[in-house]
């Protein structure tokens, strides 16, 4: 089930994004990108609709996924 990012309190959303960034270890190539910038990038992707928050009731987990990876 997709969860609208707007329905999550800001402090909780920030913690979720930070956990996602730490877990994913996204490769930004040769350019160093700060942790804060990575968090901002994910937040912008959520706001633009390029990424979504997905809750699995079966696994009781929350994840952030690129919308294109969900296969519309």
CHARMM-style PDB file with segment names, atoms N, HN, CA, C and O in Angstrom:
ATOM      1  N   UNK     1       0.844  -1.156   0.000  1.00  0.00      PROA
ATOM      2  CA  UNK     1       0.000   0.000   0.000  1.00  0.00      PROA
ATOM      3  C   UNK     1       0.902   1.236   0.000  1.00  0.00      PROA
ATOM      4  O   UNK     1       1.862   1.317   0.767  1.00  0.00      PROA
ATOM      5  N   UNK     2       0.580   2.195  -0.870  1.00  0.00      PROA
ATOM      6  HN  UNK     2      -0.200   2.130  -1.493  1.00  0.00      PROA
ATOM      7  CA  UNK     2       1.341   3.447  -0.914  1.00  0.00      PROA
ATOM      8  C   UNK     2       0.816   4.392   0.157  1.00  0.00      PROA
ATOM      9  O   UNK     2      -0.391   4.513   0.364  1.00  0.00      PROA
ATOM     10  N   UNK     3       1.742   5.056   0.828  1.00  0.00      PROA
ATOM     11  HN  UNK     3       2.723   4.958   0.660  1.00  0.00      PROA
ATOM     12  CA  UNK     3       1.412   5.999   1.886  1.00  0.00      PROA
ATOM     13  C   UNK     3       1.812   7.398   1.417  1.00  0.00      PROA
ATOM     14  O   UNK     3       2.974   7.614   1.071  1.00  0.00      PROA
ATOM     15  N   UNK     4       0.880   8.350   1.398  1.00  0.00      PROA
ATOM     16  HN  UNK     4      -0.064   8.174   1.679  1.00  0.00      PROA
ATOM     17  CA  UNK     4       1.237   9.710   0.991  1.00  0.00      PROA
ATOM     18  C   UNK     4       2.259  10.310   1.960  1.00  0.00      PROA
ATOM     19  O   UNK     4       2.054  10.292   3.173  1.00  0.00      PROA
ATOM     20  N   UNK     5       3.353  10.837   1.422  1.00  0.00      PROA
ATOM     21  HN  UNK     5       3.520  10.851   0.436  1.00  0.00      PROA
ATOM     22  CA  UNK     5       4.391  11.405   2.287  1.00  0.00      PROA
ATOM     23  C   UNK     5       3.842  12.553   3.120  1.00  0.00      PROA
ATOM     24  O   UNK     5       4.341  12.816   4.214  1.00  0.00      PROA
ATOM     25  N   UNK     6       2.815  13.243   2.613  1.00  0.00      PROA
ATOM     26  HN  UNK     6       2.410  13.029   1.724  1.00  0.00      PROA
ATOM     27  CA  UNK     6       2.238  14.384   3.326  1.00  0.00      PROA
ATOM     28  C   UNK     6       1.528  13.955   4.613  1.00  0.00      PROA
ATOM     29  O   UNK     6       1.322  14.777   5.506  1.00  0.00      PROA
ATOM     30  N   UNK     7       1.156  12.685   4.715  1.00  0.00      PROA
ATOM     31  HN  UNK     7       1.324  12.017   3.989  1.00  0.00      PROA
ATOM     32  CA  UNK     7       0.432  12.207   5.886  1.00  0.00      PROA
ATOM     33  C   UNK     7       1.361  11.783   7.023  1.00  0.00      PROA
ATOM     34  O   UNK     7       0.899  11.409   8.101  1.00  0.00      PROA
ATOM     35  N   UNK     8       2.664  11.842   6.781  1.00  0.00      PROA
ATOM     36  HN  UNK     8       3.040  12.146   5.905  1.00  0.00      PROA
ATOM     37  CA  UNK     8       3.634  11.419   7.787  1.00  0.00      PROA
ATOM     38  C   UNK     8       4.212  12.662   8.467  1.00  0.00      PROA
ATOM     39  O   UNK     8       4.656  13.586   7.785  1.00  0.00      PROA
ATOM     40  N   UNK     9       4.211  12.697   9.807  1.00  0.00      PROA
ATOM     41  HN  UNK     9       3.850  11.947  10.362  1.00  0.00      PROA
ATOM     42  CA  UNK     9       4.803  13.844  10.506  1.00  0.00      PROA
ATOM     43  C   UNK     9       6.241  14.083  10.049  1.00  0.00      PROA
ATOM     44  O   UNK     9       6.977  13.130   9.795  1.00  0.00      PROA
ATOM     45  N   UNK    10       6.644  15.349   9.943  1.00  0.00      PROA
ATOM     46  HN  UNK    10       6.047  16.124  10.149  1.00  0.00      PROA
ATOM     47  CA  UNK    10       7.938  15.713   9.374  1.00  0.00      PROA
ATOM     48  C   UNK    10       9.114  15.009  10.054  1.00  0.00      PROA
ATOM     49  O   UNK    10      10.038  14.555   9.380  1.00  0.00      PROA
ATOM     50  N   UNK    11       9.083  14.918  11.359  1.00  0.00      PROA
ATOM     51  HN  UNK    11       8.332  15.286  11.907  1.00  0.00      PROA
ATOM     52  CA  UNK    11      10.180  14.266  12.084  1.00  0.00      PROA
ATOM     53  C   UNK    11      10.280  12.789  11.705  1.00  0.00      PROA
ATOM     54  O   UNK    11      11.377  12.260  11.529  1.00  0.00      PROA
ATOM     55  N   UNK    12       9.149  12.140  11.583  1.00  0.00      PROA
ATOM     56  HN  UNK    12       8.258  12.569  11.726  1.00  0.00      PROA
ATOM     57  CA  UNK    12       9.108  10.729  11.202  1.00  0.00      PROA
ATOM     58  C   UNK    12       9.550  10.553   9.751  1.00  0.00      PROA
ATOM     59  O   UNK    12      10.294   9.624   9.433  1.00  0.00      PROA
ATOM     60  N   UNK    13       9.097  11.437   8.882  1.00  0.00      PROA
ATOM     61  HN  UNK    13       8.493  12.191   9.140  1.00  0.00      PROA
ATOM     62  CA  UNK    13       9.485  11.375   7.472  1.00  0.00      PROA
ATOM     63  C   UNK    13      10.991  11.541   7.321  1.00  0.00      PROA
ATOM     64  O   UNK    13      11.627  10.812   6.560  1.00  0.00      PROA
ATOM     65  N   UNK    14      11.556  12.492   8.040  1.00  0.00      PROA
ATOM     66  HN  UNK    14      11.040  13.085   8.658  1.00  0.00      PROA
ATOM     67  CA  UNK    14      13.005  12.707   7.979  1.00  0.00      PROA
ATOM     68  C   UNK    14      13.742  11.461   8.443  1.00  0.00      PROA
ATOM     69  O   UNK    14      14.712  11.049   7.806  1.00  0.00      PROA
ATOM     70  N   UNK    15      13.301  10.853   9.542  1.00  0.00      PROA
ATOM     71  HN  UNK    15      12.513  11.188  10.059  1.00  0.00      PROA
ATOM     72  CA  UNK    15      13.943   9.629  10.038  1.00  0.00      PROA
ATOM     73  C   UNK    15      13.836   8.498   9.021  1.00  0.00      PROA
ATOM     74  O   UNK    15      14.790   7.745   8.833  1.00  0.00      PROA
ATOM     75  N   UNK    16      12.689   8.373   8.368  1.00  0.00      PROA
ATOM     76  HN  UNK    16      11.914   8.986   8.521  1.00  0.00      PROA
ATOM     77  CA  UNK    16      12.493   7.342   7.344  1.00  0.00      PROA
ATOM     78  C   UNK    16      13.439   7.566   6.161  1.00  0.00      PROA
ATOM     79  O   UNK    16      14.063   6.625   5.671  1.00  0.00      PROA
ATOM     80  N   UNK    17      13.538   8.807   5.713  1.00  0.00      PROA
ATOM     81  HN  UNK    17      13.031   9.571   6.111  1.00  0.00      PROA
ATOM     82  CA  UNK    17      14.427   9.123   4.591  1.00  0.00      PROA
ATOM     83  C   UNK    17      15.878   8.862   4.982  1.00  0.00      PROA
ATOM     84  O   UNK    17      16.630   8.276   4.202  1.00  0.00      PROA
ATOM     85  N   UNK    18      16.279   9.286   6.175  1.00  0.00      PROA
ATOM     86  HN  UNK    18      15.668   9.762   6.808  1.00  0.00      PROA
ATOM     87  CA  UNK    18      17.658   9.070   6.624  1.00  0.00      PROA
ATOM     88  C   UNK    18      17.978   7.580   6.689  1.00  0.00      PROA
ATOM     89  O   UNK    18      19.053   7.158   6.264  1.00  0.00      PROA
ATOM     90  N   UNK    19      17.058   6.788   7.214  1.00  0.00      PROA
ATOM     91  HN  UNK    19      16.184   7.131   7.559  1.00  0.00      PROA
ATOM     92  CA  UNK    19      17.258   5.331   7.284  1.00  0.00      PROA
ATOM     93  C   UNK    19      17.409   4.757   5.874  1.00  0.00      PROA
ATOM     94  O   UNK    19      18.273   3.914   5.634  1.00  0.00      PROA
ATOM     95  N   UNK    20      16.581   5.206   4.958  1.00  0.00      PROA
ATOM     96  HN  UNK    20      15.878   5.891   5.153  1.00  0.00      PROA
ATOM     97  CA  UNK    20      16.646   4.747   3.576  1.00  0.00      PROA
ATOM     98  C   UNK    20      17.996   5.087   2.953  1.00  0.00      PROA
ATOM     99  O   UNK    20      18.616   4.236   2.315  1.00  0.00      PROA
ATOM    100  N   UNK    21      18.455   6.324   3.134  1.00  0.00      PROA
ATOM    101  HN  UNK    21      17.951   7.015   3.653  1.00  0.00      PROA
ATOM    102  CA  UNK    21      19.733   6.753   2.548  1.00  0.00      PROA
ATOM    103  C   UNK    21      20.885   5.931   3.127  1.00  0.00      PROA
ATOM    104  O   UNK    21      21.770   5.500   2.387  1.00  0.00      PROA
ATOM    105  N   UNK    22      20.880   5.714   4.429  1.00  0.00      PROA
ATOM    106  HN  UNK    22      20.161   6.064   5.030  1.00  0.00      PROA
ATOM    107  CA  UNK    22      21.949   4.931   5.052  1.00  0.00      PROA
ATOM    108  C   UNK    22      21.935   3.481   4.574  1.00  0.00      PROA
ATOM    109  O   UNK    22      22.988   2.876   4.372  1.00  0.00      PROA
ATOM    110  N   UNK    23      20.752   2.936   4.397  1.00  0.00      PROA
ATOM    111  HN  UNK    23      19.897   3.428   4.561  1.00  0.00      PROA
ATOM    112  CA  UNK    23      20.613   1.537   3.978  1.00  0.00      PROA
ATOM    113  C   UNK    23      20.970   1.333   2.518  1.00  0.00      PROA
ATOM    114  O   UNK    23      21.593   0.333   2.161  1.00  0.00      PROA
ATOM    115  N   UNK    24      20.580   2.274   1.673  1.00  0.00      PROA
ATOM    116  HN  UNK    24      20.074   3.086   1.963  1.00  0.00      PROA
ATOM    117  CA  UNK    24      20.756   2.110   0.238  1.00  0.00      PROA
ATOM    118  C   UNK    24      22.184   2.335  -0.228  1.00  0.00      PROA
ATOM    119  O   UNK    24      22.635   1.673  -1.163  1.00  0.00      PROA
ATOM    120  N   UNK    25      22.906   3.254   0.402  1.00  0.00      PROA
ATOM    121  HN  UNK    25      22.540   3.791   1.162  1.00  0.00      PROA
ATOM    122  CA  UNK    25      24.270   3.527  -0.034  1.00  0.00      PROA
ATOM    123  C   UNK    25      24.343   3.884  -1.500  1.00  0.00      PROA
ATOM    124  O   UNK    25      25.181   3.348  -2.226  1.00  0.00      PROA
ATOM    125  N   UNK    26      23.489   4.771  -1.947  1.00  0.00      PROA
ATOM    126  HN  UNK    26      22.809   5.206  -1.357  1.00  0.00      PROA
ATOM    127  CA  UNK    26      23.386   5.149  -3.355  1.00  0.00      PROA
ATOM    128  C   UNK    26      24.724   5.599  -3.922  1.00  0.00      PROA
ATOM    129  O   UNK    26      25.464   6.342  -3.278  1.00  0.00      PROA
ATOM    130  N   UNK    27      25.023   5.146  -5.120  1.00  0.00      PROA
ATOM    131  HN  UNK    27      24.422   4.542  -5.643  1.00  0.00      PROA
ATOM    132  CA  UNK    27      26.266   5.514  -5.805  1.00  0.00      PROA
ATOM    133  C   UNK    27      26.056   6.801  -6.583  1.00  0.00      PROA
ATOM    134  O   UNK    27      25.203   6.873  -7.467  1.00  0.00      PROA
ATOM    135  N   UNK    28      26.840   7.815  -6.247  1.00  0.00      PROA
ATOM    136  HN  UNK    28      27.534   7.757  -5.529  1.00  0.00      PROA
ATOM    137  CA  UNK    28      26.747   9.096  -6.932  1.00  0.00      PROA
ATOM    138  C   UNK    28      27.947   9.319  -7.851  1.00  0.00      PROA
ATOM    139  O   UNK    28      28.203  10.444  -8.280  1.00  0.00      PROA
ATOM    140  N   UNK    29      28.675   8.258  -8.150  1.00  0.00      PROA
ATOM    141  HN  UNK    29      28.467   7.344  -7.802  1.00  0.00      PROA
ATOM    142  CA  UNK    29      29.817   8.376  -9.056  1.00  0.00      PROA
ATOM    143  C   UNK    29      31.023   8.972  -8.364  1.00  0.00      PROA
ATOM    144  O   UNK    29      31.222   8.774  -7.166  1.00  0.00      PROA
ATOM    145  N   UNK    30      31.825   9.697  -9.115  1.00  0.00      PROA
ATOM    146  HN  UNK    30      31.664   9.858 -10.089  1.00  0.00      PROA
ATOM    147  CA  UNK    30      33.064  10.265  -8.586  1.00  0.00      PROA
ATOM    148  C   UNK    30      32.827  11.453  -7.667  1.00  0.00      PROA
ATOM    149  O   UNK    30      33.683  11.787  -6.848  1.00  0.00      PROA
ATOM    150  N   UNK    31      31.686  12.082  -7.795  1.00  0.00      PROA
ATOM    151  HN  UNK    31      30.991  11.811  -8.460  1.00  0.00      PROA
ATOM    152  CA  UNK    31      31.392  13.286  -7.015  1.00  0.00      PROA
ATOM    153  C   UNK    31      30.922  12.908  -5.608  1.00  0.00      PROA
ATOM    154  O   UNK    31      30.014  12.093  -5.442  1.00  0.00      PROA
ATOM    155  N   UNK    32      31.557  13.516  -4.597  1.00  0.00      PROA
ATOM    156  HN  UNK    32      32.294  14.178  -4.732  1.00  0.00      PROA
ATOM    157  CA  UNK    32      31.134  13.311  -3.215  1.00  0.00      PROA
ATOM    158  C   UNK    32      29.832  14.067  -2.971  1.00  0.00      PROA
ATOM    159  O   UNK    32      29.712  15.239  -3.329  1.00  0.00      PROA
ATOM    160  N   UNK    33      28.864  13.399  -2.366  1.00  0.00      PROA
ATOM    161  HN  UNK    33      28.961  12.447  -2.076  1.00  0.00      PROA
ATOM    162  CA  UNK    33      27.585  14.018  -2.050  1.00  0.00      PROA
ATOM    163  C   UNK    33      27.364  13.837  -0.552  1.00  0.00      PROA
ATOM    164  O   UNK    33      27.467  12.726  -0.033  1.00  0.00      PROA
ATOM    165  N   UNK    34      27.062  14.927   0.133  1.00  0.00      PROA
ATOM    166  HN  UNK    34      26.979  15.830  -0.289  1.00  0.00      PROA
ATOM    167  CA  UNK    34      26.882  14.857   1.582  1.00  0.00      PROA
ATOM    168  C   UNK    34      25.622  14.083   1.939  1.00  0.00      PROA
ATOM    169  O   UNK    34      24.704  13.942   1.130  1.00  0.00      PROA
ATOM    170  N   UNK    35      25.603  13.593   3.151  1.00  0.00      PROA
ATOM    171  HN  UNK    35      26.349  13.707   3.808  1.00  0.00      PROA
ATOM    172  CA  UNK    35      24.436  12.881   3.660  1.00  0.00      PROA
ATOM    173  C   UNK    35      23.203  13.782   3.592  1.00  0.00      PROA
ATOM    174  O   UNK    35      22.128  13.344   3.179  1.00  0.00      PROA
ATOM    175  N   UNK    36      23.366  15.042   3.999  1.00  0.00      PROA
ATOM    176  HN  UNK    36      24.239  15.397   4.334  1.00  0.00      PROA
ATOM    177  CA  UNK    36      22.245  15.997   3.979  1.00  0.00      PROA
ATOM    178  C   UNK    36      21.716  16.188   2.566  1.00  0.00      PROA
ATOM    179  O   UNK    36      20.505  16.294   2.371  1.00  0.00      PROA
ATOM    180  N   UNK    37      22.609  16.234   1.574  1.00  0.00      PROA
ATOM    181  HN  UNK    37      23.593  16.148   1.733  1.00  0.00      PROA
ATOM    182  CA  UNK    37      22.171  16.398   0.188  1.00  0.00      PROA
ATOM    183  C   UNK    37      21.419  15.165  -0.299  1.00  0.00      PROA
ATOM    184  O   UNK    37      20.436  15.281  -1.031  1.00  0.00      PROA
ATOM    185  N   UNK    38      21.881  13.989   0.107  1.00  0.00      PROA
ATOM    186  HN  UNK    38      22.680  13.895   0.702  1.00  0.00      PROA
ATOM    187  CA  UNK    38      21.186  12.755  -0.273  1.00  0.00      PROA
ATOM    188  C   UNK    38      19.778  12.731   0.320  1.00  0.00      PROA
ATOM    189  O   UNK    38      18.822  12.338  -0.348  1.00  0.00      PROA
ATOM    190  N   UNK    39      19.659  13.154   1.581  1.00  0.00      PROA
ATOM    191  HN  UNK    39      20.436  13.473   2.124  1.00  0.00      PROA
ATOM    192  CA  UNK    39      18.346  13.219   2.230  1.00  0.00      PROA
ATOM    193  C   UNK    39      17.456  14.205   1.488  1.00  0.00      PROA
ATOM    194  O   UNK    39      16.288  13.915   1.230  1.00  0.00      PROA
ATOM    195  N   UNK    40      18.001  15.377   1.139  1.00  0.00      PROA
ATOM    196  HN  UNK    40      18.950  15.613   1.348  1.00  0.00      PROA
ATOM    197  CA  UNK    40      17.234  16.369   0.379  1.00  0.00      PROA
ATOM    198  C   UNK    40      16.791  15.827  -0.967  1.00  0.00      PROA
ATOM    199  O   UNK    40      15.663  16.062  -1.399  1.00  0.00      PROA
ATOM    200  N   UNK    41      17.687  15.097  -1.634  1.00  0.00      PROA
ATOM    201  HN  UNK    41      18.604  14.906  -1.284  1.00  0.00      PROA
ATOM    202  CA  UNK    41      17.360  14.527  -2.948  1.00  0.00      PROA
ATOM    203  C   UNK    41      16.172  13.568  -2.844  1.00  0.00      PROA
ATOM    204  O   UNK    41      15.262  13.613  -3.672  1.00  0.00      PROA
ATOM    205  N   UNK    42      16.180  12.706  -1.834  1.00  0.00      PROA
ATOM    206  HN  UNK    42      16.919  12.669  -1.161  1.00  0.00      PROA
ATOM    207  CA  UNK    42      15.078  11.751  -1.663  1.00  0.00      PROA
ATOM    208  C   UNK    42      13.793  12.495  -1.326  1.00  0.00      PROA
ATOM    209  O   UNK    42      12.728  12.154  -1.840  1.00  0.00      PROA
ATOM    210  N   UNK    43      13.881  13.509  -0.468  1.00  0.00      PROA
ATOM    211  HN  UNK    43      14.747  13.786  -0.051  1.00  0.00      PROA
ATOM    212  CA  UNK    43      12.698  14.296  -0.114  1.00  0.00      PROA
ATOM    213  C   UNK    43      12.099  14.954  -1.364  1.00  0.00      PROA
ATOM    214  O   UNK    43      10.881  14.976  -1.540  1.00  0.00      PROA
ATOM    215  N   UNK    44      12.965  15.485  -2.225  1.00  0.00      PROA
ATOM    216  HN  UNK    44      13.955  15.467  -2.083  1.00  0.00      PROA
ATOM    217  CA  UNK    44      12.489  16.112  -3.469  1.00  0.00      PROA
ATOM    218  C   UNK    44      11.847  15.080  -4.389  1.00  0.00      PROA
ATOM    219  O   UNK    44      10.856  15.381  -5.055  1.00  0.00      PROA
ATOM    220  N   UNK    45      12.393  13.878  -4.434  1.00  0.00      PROA
ATOM    221  HN  UNK    45      13.198  13.634  -3.893  1.00  0.00      PROA
ATOM    222  CA  UNK    45      11.802  12.819  -5.257  1.00  0.00      PROA
ATOM    223  C   UNK    45      10.414  12.440  -4.750  1.00  0.00      PROA
ATOM    224  O   UNK    45       9.512  12.164  -5.542  1.00  0.00      PROA
ATOM    225  N   UNK    46      10.247  12.427  -3.430  1.00  0.00      PROA
ATOM    226  HN  UNK    46      10.980  12.651  -2.787  1.00  0.00      PROA
ATOM    227  CA  UNK    46       8.923  12.156  -2.861  1.00  0.00      PROA
ATOM    228  C   UNK    46       7.954  13.283  -3.215  1.00  0.00      PROA
ATOM    229  O   UNK    46       6.816  13.032  -3.610  1.00  0.00      PROA
ATOM    230  N   UNK    47       8.413  14.514  -3.070  1.00  0.00      PROA
ATOM    231  HN  UNK    47       9.338  14.718  -2.749  1.00  0.00      PROA
ATOM    232  CA  UNK    47       7.544  15.660  -3.339  1.00  0.00      PROA
ATOM    233  C   UNK    47       7.144  15.754  -4.806  1.00  0.00      PROA
ATOM    234  O   UNK    47       6.032  16.177  -5.124  1.00  0.00      PROA
ATOM    235  N   UNK    48       8.042  15.363  -5.692  1.00  0.00      PROA
ATOM    236  HN  UNK    48       8.945  15.020  -5.434  1.00  0.00      PROA
ATOM    237  CA  UNK    48       7.750  15.434  -7.130  1.00  0.00      PROA
ATOM    238  C   UNK    48       6.946  14.232  -7.622  1.00  0.00      PROA
ATOM    239  O   UNK    48       6.412  14.248  -8.731  1.00  0.00      PROA
ATOM    240  N   UNK    49       6.864  13.194  -6.793  1.00  0.00      PROA
ATOM    241  HN  UNK    49       7.299  13.181  -5.892  1.00  0.00      PROA
ATOM    242  CA  UNK    49       6.148  11.993  -7.206  1.00  0.00      PROA
ATOM    243  C   UNK    49       7.020  10.960  -7.891  1.00  0.00      PROA
ATOM    244  O   UNK    49       6.520   9.926  -8.334  1.00  0.00      PROA
ATOM    245  N   UNK    50       8.325  11.224  -7.987  1.00  0.00      PROA
ATOM    246  HN  UNK    50       8.731  12.064  -7.628  1.00  0.00      PROA
ATOM    247  CA  UNK    50       9.236  10.258  -8.605  1.00  0.00      PROA
ATOM    248  C   UNK    50       9.512   9.066  -7.693  1.00  0.00      PROA
ATOM    249  O   UNK    50       9.900   7.993  -8.157  1.00  0.00      PROA
ATOM    250  N   UNK    51       9.308   9.265  -6.394  1.00  0.00      PROA
ATOM    251  HN  UNK    51       8.993  10.136  -6.018  1.00  0.00      PROA
ATOM    252  CA  UNK    51       9.484   8.194  -5.416  1.00  0.00      PROA
ATOM    253  C   UNK    51       8.225   8.144  -4.550  1.00  0.00      PROA
ATOM    254  O   UNK    51       7.518   9.140  -4.400  1.00  0.00      PROA
ATOM    255  N   UNK    52       7.963   6.974  -3.988  1.00  0.00      PROA
ATOM    256  HN  UNK    52       8.538   6.165  -4.110  1.00  0.00      PROA
ATOM    257  CA  UNK    52       6.780   6.791  -3.145  1.00  0.00      PROA
ATOM    258  C   UNK    52       7.169   5.998  -1.895  1.00  0.00      PROA
ATOM    259  O   UNK    52       8.170   5.282  -1.873  1.00  0.00      PROA
ATOM    260  N   UNK    53       6.349   6.151  -0.868  1.00  0.00      PROA
ATOM    261  HN  UNK    53       5.536   6.732  -0.887  1.00  0.00      PROA
ATOM    262  CA  UNK    53       6.522   5.381   0.355  1.00  0.00      PROA
ATOM    263  C   UNK    53       5.562   4.208   0.290  1.00  0.00      PROA
ATOM    264  O   UNK    53       4.368   4.375   0.037  1.00  0.00      PROA
ATOM    265  N   UNK    54       6.103   3.014   0.524  1.00  0.00      PROA
ATOM    266  HN  UNK    54       7.072   2.879   0.730  1.00  0.00      PROA
ATOM    267  CA  UNK    54       5.316   1.796   0.412  1.00  0.00      PROA
ATOM    268  C   UNK    54       5.330   1.063   1.757  1.00  0.00      PROA
ATOM    269  O   UNK    54       6.389   0.815   2.335  1.00  0.00      PROA
ATOM    270  N   UNK    55       4.138   0.726   2.236  1.00  0.00      PROA
ATOM    271  HN  UNK    55       3.278   0.928   1.766  1.00  0.00      PROA
ATOM    272  CA  UNK    55       4.000  -0.034   3.478  1.00  0.00      PROA
ATOM    273  C   UNK    55       3.534  -1.438   3.135  1.00  0.00      PROA
ATOM    274  O   UNK    55       2.587  -1.621   2.369  1.00  0.00      PROA
ATOM    275  N   UNK    56       4.212  -2.434   3.711  1.00  0.00      PROA
ATOM    276  HN  UNK    56       4.981  -2.285   4.332  1.00  0.00      PROA
ATOM    277  CA  UNK    56       3.808  -3.829   3.538  1.00  0.00      PROA
ATOM    278  C   UNK    56       3.193  -4.314   4.843  1.00  0.00      PROA
ATOM    279  O   UNK    56       3.888  -4.479   5.846  1.00  0.00      PROA
ATOM    280  N   UNK    57       1.892  -4.538   4.819  1.00  0.00      PROA
ATOM    281  HN  UNK    57       1.327  -4.404   4.005  1.00  0.00      PROA
ATOM    282  CA  UNK    57       1.214  -5.047   6.010  1.00  0.00      PROA
ATOM    283  C   UNK    57       1.687  -6.463   6.331  1.00  0.00      PROA
ATOM    284  O   UNK    57       1.827  -6.827   7.499  1.00  0.00      PROA
ATOM    285  N   UNK    58       1.931  -7.252   5.299  1.00  0.00      PROA
ATOM    286  HN  UNK    58       1.817  -6.956   4.351  1.00  0.00      PROA
ATOM    287  CA  UNK    58       2.377  -8.624   5.483  1.00  0.00      PROA
ATOM    288  C   UNK    58       3.713  -8.683   6.228  1.00  0.00      PROA
ATOM    289  O   UNK    58       3.879  -9.462   7.166  1.00  0.00      PROA
ATOM    290  N   UNK    59       4.664  -7.842   5.792  1.00  0.00      PROA
ATOM    291  HN  UNK    59       4.528  -7.210   5.029  1.00  0.00      PROA
ATOM    292  CA  UNK    59       6.007  -7.848   6.385  1.00  0.00      PROA
ATOM    293  C   UNK    59       6.182  -6.790   7.470  1.00  0.00      PROA
ATOM    294  O   UNK    59       7.210  -6.746   8.146  1.00  0.00      PROA
ATOM    295  N   UNK    60       5.169  -5.939   7.628  1.00  0.00      PROA
ATOM    296  HN  UNK    60       4.335  -5.975   7.078  1.00  0.00      PROA
ATOM    297  CA  UNK    60       5.216  -4.834   8.584  1.00  0.00      PROA
ATOM    298  C   UNK    60       6.474  -3.985   8.376  1.00  0.00      PROA
ATOM    299  O   UNK    60       7.217  -3.697   9.314  1.00  0.00      PROA
ATOM    300  N   UNK    61       6.686  -3.593   7.110  1.00  0.00      PROA
ATOM    301  HN  UNK    61       6.083  -3.826   6.348  1.00  0.00      PROA
ATOM    302  CA  UNK    61       7.838  -2.776   6.751  1.00  0.00      PROA
ATOM    303  C   UNK    61       7.396  -1.552   5.961  1.00  0.00      PROA
ATOM    304  O   UNK    61       6.324  -1.529   5.355  1.00  0.00      PROA
ATOM    305  N   UNK    62       8.244  -0.549   5.986  1.00  0.00      PROA
ATOM    306  HN  UNK    62       9.114  -0.568   6.478  1.00  0.00      PROA
ATOM    307  CA  UNK    62       8.042   0.667   5.211  1.00  0.00      PROA
ATOM    308  C   UNK    62       9.282   0.856   4.358  1.00  0.00      PROA
ATOM    309  O   UNK    62      10.402   0.665   4.832  1.00  0.00      PROA
ATOM    310  N   UNK    63       9.084   1.230   3.102  1.00  0.00      PROA
ATOM    311  HN  UNK    63       8.174   1.385   2.717  1.00  0.00      PROA
ATOM    312  CA  UNK    63      10.218   1.424   2.201  1.00  0.00      PROA
ATOM    313  C   UNK    63       9.931   2.609   1.288  1.00  0.00      PROA
ATOM    314  O   UNK    63       8.782   3.018   1.118  1.00  0.00      PROA
ATOM    315  N   UNK    64      10.978   3.143   0.714  1.00  0.00      PROA
ATOM    316  HN  UNK    64      11.911   2.811   0.852  1.00  0.00      PROA
ATOM    317  CA  UNK    64      10.861   4.192  -0.298  1.00  0.00      PROA
ATOM    318  C   UNK    64      11.302   3.566  -1.618  1.00  0.00      PROA
ATOM    319  O   UNK    64      12.366   2.953  -1.704  1.00  0.00      PROA
ATOM    320  N   UNK    65      10.479   3.728  -2.627  1.00  0.00      PROA
ATOM    321  HN  UNK    65       9.615   4.226  -2.557  1.00  0.00      PROA
ATOM    322  CA  UNK    65      10.786   3.146  -3.946  1.00  0.00      PROA
ATOM    323  C   UNK    65      10.583   4.173  -5.030  1.00  0.00      PROA
ATOM    324  O   UNK    65       9.731   5.055  -4.925  1.00  0.00      PROA
ATOM    325  N   UNK    66      11.391   4.045  -6.090  1.00  0.00      PROA
ATOM    326  HN  UNK    66      12.084   3.329  -6.175  1.00  0.00      PROA
ATOM    327  CA  UNK    66      11.161   4.876  -7.267  1.00  0.00      PROA
ATOM    328  C   UNK    66       9.836   4.422  -7.868  1.00  0.00      PROA
ATOM    329  O   UNK    66       9.562   3.225  -7.958  1.00  0.00      PROA
ATOM    330  N   UNK    67       9.033   5.374  -8.270  1.00  0.00      PROA
ATOM    331  HN  UNK    67       9.256   6.346  -8.197  1.00  0.00      PROA
ATOM    332  CA  UNK    67       7.718   5.040  -8.802  1.00  0.00      PROA
ATOM    333  C   UNK    67       7.824   4.158 -10.033  1.00  0.00      PROA
ATOM    334  O   UNK    67       6.977   3.289 -10.235  1.00  0.00      PROA
ATOM    335  N   UNK    68       8.841   4.358 -10.861  1.00  0.00      PROA
ATOM    336  HN  UNK    68       9.530   5.064 -10.697  1.00  0.00      PROA
ATOM    337  CA  UNK    68       9.020   3.561 -12.070  1.00  0.00      PROA
ATOM    338  C   UNK    68       9.318   2.098 -11.737  1.00  0.00      PROA
ATOM    339  O   UNK    68       9.059   1.217 -12.557  1.00  0.00      PROA
ATOM    340  N   UNK    69       9.856   1.830 -10.551  1.00  0.00      PROA
ATOM    341  HN  UNK    69      10.066   2.546  -9.885  1.00  0.00      PROA
ATOM    342  CA  UNK    69      10.182   0.455 -10.167  1.00  0.00      PROA
ATOM    343  C   UNK    69       8.941  -0.330  -9.756  1.00  0.00      PROA
ATOM    344  O   UNK    69       8.993  -1.553  -9.627  1.00  0.00      PROA
ATOM    345  N   UNK    70       7.835   0.364  -9.553  1.00  0.00      PROA
ATOM    346  HN  UNK    70       7.793   1.358  -9.658  1.00  0.00      PROA
ATOM    347  CA  UNK    70       6.601  -0.313  -9.117  1.00  0.00      PROA
ATOM    348  C   UNK    70       5.799  -0.863 -10.287  1.00  0.00      PROA
ATOM    349  O   UNK    70       4.872  -1.650 -10.095  1.00  0.00      PROA
ATOM    350  N   UNK    71       6.152  -0.453 -11.492  1.00  0.00      PROA
ATOM    351  HN  UNK    71       6.906   0.186 -11.648  1.00  0.00      PROA
ATOM    352  CA  UNK    71       5.453  -0.968 -12.673  1.00  0.00      PROA
ATOM    353  C   UNK    71       4.038  -0.445 -12.827  1.00  0.00      PROA
ATOM    354  O   UNK    71       3.166  -1.134 -13.354  1.00  0.00      PROA
ATOM    355  N   UNK    72       3.812   0.786 -12.361  1.00  0.00      PROA
ATOM    356  HN  UNK    72       4.521   1.346 -11.933  1.00  0.00      PROA
ATOM    357  CA  UNK    72       2.492   1.455 -12.436  1.00  0.00      PROA
ATOM    358  C   UNK    72       1.414   0.434 -12.356  1.00  0.00      PROA
ATOM    359  OT1 UNK    72       0.233   0.778 -12.400  1.00  0.00      PROA
TER     360      UNK     72
END
